[in-house]
Amino acid sequence: MATAPASDLRVLIVEARFYEDIADALVEGAVAALEAAGAQVERLAVPGAFEIPAAVRFAMDSGRFDGFVALGCVIRGETSHYDYVCGESARGLNQLAIERKACIGYGILTVENREQAWARARVDRANKGGDVANACLRMIEIKRQFQQG
């Protein structure tokens, strides 16, 4: 997949720290992909996945970033809380992407248990952090293509 020339790109990783070990693995993959592309990377920690859309929106106002990588993990529990957090974090980020023309890589894992989370987060497995960082870079490239043409 081709990506935007990243030497002039600034990308903010917004990471939910509720499951710190899983967040660290996701961030490892994302940072590696962004740095390999030459992007400048900043990180911002938030308590959980529900807070990610608001943090991205706050950062958008600064005008400092070309794209955002949203990373976190939500593991199903015994109550409906899981459904609300998953749905609202996805809805909030999608709304920002569409209404604010934001380039966002969506990396909030929504899983049944920690084993599923680890299978997706680890760099030597599914490497979802790296995948969503590359998705963010691709969306920046597409946005620039339409701004120029």
C-alpha angles and dihedrals in degrees: 000000000000117000135196117275095267104195090098096036126111116197127184119210110207107197128190107219099197091109097032098183093052091044090054091054092048091048091049091058094043095048092048092052094045094046091047087057091049096247123151108241132205126178132213123186122212128180099248147345093275090064096052099087093051092048091050090050092050090050092048090064090062092065089215099115135071093193147359135225114205113203131179146109134241117190119197114251135180097284138056091258088100092060094051095047093046095045098043096045090050093045093048094051093044090050090053091048093052104034098036097033089237122169104226131172107209110217105156106132114217107194144154097234146357093267091061090047093052092047088058101036104048115099091223092052126039094335095204090173090062092042095054093044088056090047089054091050091050092051090051088053092050092047091051091048091058094042091056098042 
